[in-house]
Amino acid sequence: GFVVQFSVAGVLYMCSLQFQYLLVIKYGWGERRIRNVEKWFHAVPILFGGGTAIAALVLEQYNAANWDCWIAPSPPNCTSSYEVNKGNSDSGLTETDCVRGDNAEFYRWAFFFAPLWASIIFCIVAMVLVYRSVEKTESKSADWNETWRSPPRTTRGDNNRNKSEKRTVIPRVPI
């Protein structure tokens, strides 16, 4: 269960890479500025993955969860303390009957699914911003290329040569 929970660090690493691409490509950050924040690109995923994995261990959340060991209630159909306090207990319980993994559904969402979906949304938004930035740069480059292209010029006195040999391109240099 610990390793499964720690795997959220991989998803957060993906966000770190996407964030770096965004900073470099769209916002023009140089190597020096990136180096200053690079430690956070590593620290946040590792600390969040490790922190939530350790917290779930301390809170006794790891139990058999269908196909693996992860955050789950034990016994599987027990009533969480959240449900008991909300008054949704059909059996009239006054306290949870979970031996381990109390409020497992909350911890699954807080420790894994919410960060996972937030990461997916962040990466989509970041890549759309990067794509639009690159598209804008390519458009400006194409405009510049068309603006500064010289019309072909012919040299004097070479009327006997074919047209491809007569062309001399004189580049214009913007001042």
C-alpha positions in Angstrom: 0.0 0.0 0.0 2.8 2.4 0.8 4.4 2.0 -2.6 1.0 2.4 -4.4 0.3 5.6 -2.4 3.8 6.9 -3.1 3.2 6.5 -6.8 1.3 9.8 -6.7 4.8 11.4 -6.8 5.1 10.3 -10.4 2.0 12.2 -11.4 3.3 15.2 -9.6 6.7 14.9 -11.3 4.8 15.0 -14.6 3.4 18.3 -13.5 6.8 19.6 -12.6 8.0 18.9 -16.1 5.0 20.5 -17.6 5.5 23.5 -15.4 9.2 23.8 -16.5 8.1 23.6 -20.2 5.6 26.4 -19.5 8.2 28.6 -17.8 10.8 28.1 -20.5 8.7 28.1 -23.6 5.9 30.5 -22.9 7.5 32.8 -20.3 11.1 32.7 -21.5 12.8 31.6 -18.3 16.5 31.0 -18.7 18.6 28.3 -17.2 19.6 30.4 -14.2 16.1 31.1 -13.2 15.0 27.5 -13.7 18.0 26.3 -11.5 16.7 28.5 -8.7 13.3 26.7 -8.6 14.5 23.3 -9.7 14.7 22.0 -6.2 11.0 22.6 -5.8 10.3 20.6 -9.0 11.8 17.6 -7.1 10.8 18.4 -3.5 7.1 18.8 -4.0 6.4 15.5 -5.6 8.7 13.5 -3.2 7.4 15.2 -0.1 3.8 14.9 -1.1 4.1 11.3 -2.2 6.2 10.3 0.9 4.1 12.4 3.3 0.8 11.0 2.2 2.2 7.4 2.2 3.6 7.8 5.7 0.3 9.5 6.9 -1.8 6.7 5.5 0.5 4.2 7.3 0.3 6.1 10.6 -3.5 6.5 10.3 -3.8 2.7 9.6 -5.4 3.2 6.3 -3.7 0.4 4.4 -5.8 -2.7 4.0 -6.9 -5.2 1.3 -8.5 -3.2 -1.5 -9.8 -5.5 -4.2 -6.7 -6.2 -6.3 -4.0 -4.7 -4.2 -3.2 -3.3 -0.8 -4.1 0.4 -0.5 -6.3 2.9 1.4 -9.4 0.9 2.2 -11.8 0.2 5.1 -11.5 -3.0 7.2 -13.8 -4.8 7.3 -14.7 -3.9 3.7 -18.4 -2.8 4.4 -17.9 -1.0 7.7 -19.5 2.3 8.5 -17.0 5.2 8.7 -17.1 7.7 11.5 -18.0 10.4 9.0 -21.2 8.5 8.1 -22.0 7.8 11.7 -21.5 11.6 12.7 -23.6 12.6 9.7 -26.4 10.3 10.8 -26.3 8.2 7.7 -25.8 4.9 9.5 -28.7 2.6 8.8 -27.8 0.3 11.8 -28.1 3.1 14.4 -24.4 3.1 15.2 -23.0 5.7 17.6 -19.4 5.1 16.6 -17.6 3.5 13.7 -17.4 -0.2 13.3 -14.3 0.1 11.2 -11.3 -1.7 12.8 -8.8 0.0 10.4 -9.2 2.4 7.5 -11.8 4.7 9.0 -12.9 7.3 6.5 -10.9 5.6 3.8 -12.9 7.1 1.0 -12.0 10.6 2.2 -8.3 9.7 2.4 -8.3 8.1 -1.1 -9.6 11.4 -2.5 -7.5 13.7 -0.5 -4.2 11.7 -0.9 -4.6 10.4 -4.4 -7.6 11.1 -6.6 -7.9 14.9 -6.1 -4.1 15.4 -6.8 -4.4 13.1 -9.8 -7.3 15.0 -11.4 -5.8 18.4 -10.5 -2.5 17.2 -12.2 -4.4 16.1 -15.3 -6.2 19.5 -15.6 -3.0 21.4 -14.9 -1.1 19.5 -17.5 -3.8 20.0 -20.1 -3.9 23.8 -19.4 -0.1 24.0 -19.4 0.2 22.2 -22.7 -2.5 24.3 -24.3 -0.6 27.5 -23.2 2.7 26.1 -24.6 1.0 25.1 -27.8 -0.6 28.5 -28.3 2.8 30.2 -27.5 4.6 28.1 -30.0 1.9 28.7 -32.6 2.1 32.5 -32.0 5.9 32.4 -32.4 5.7 30.4 -35.6 3.1 32.9 -37.0 5.3 35.8 -36.1 8.3 34.0 -37.7 6.3 33.4 -40.9 5.2 37.0 -41.0 8.7 38.2 -40.5 10.0 35.9 -43.2 7.4 37.2 -45.7 8.1 40.9 -44.8 11.8 40.7 -45.2 12.1 38.5 -48.2 13.6 40.3 -51.2 12.1 40.1 -54.6 14.4 38.4 -57.1 16.7 40.8 -59.1 18.4 40.3 -62.4 21.9 41.4 -63.2 22.5 43.8 -66.2 23.8 42.6 -69.5 23.1 38.9 -69.0 20.1 38.6 -71.4 21.5 35.4 -72.9 21.5 33.4 -69.7 18.4 31.5 -68.6 16.2 33.1 -66.0 17.4 30.8 -63.1 21.0 31.9 -63.7 20.0 35.6 -63.8 18.5 35.8 -60.4 20.5 37.3 -57.6 18.9 37.6 -54.2 20.0 40.6 -52.3 19.0 40.1 -48.6 17.6 43.1 -46.8 18.9 43.7 -43.3 16.5 45.5 -40.9 18.1 48.6 -39.3 
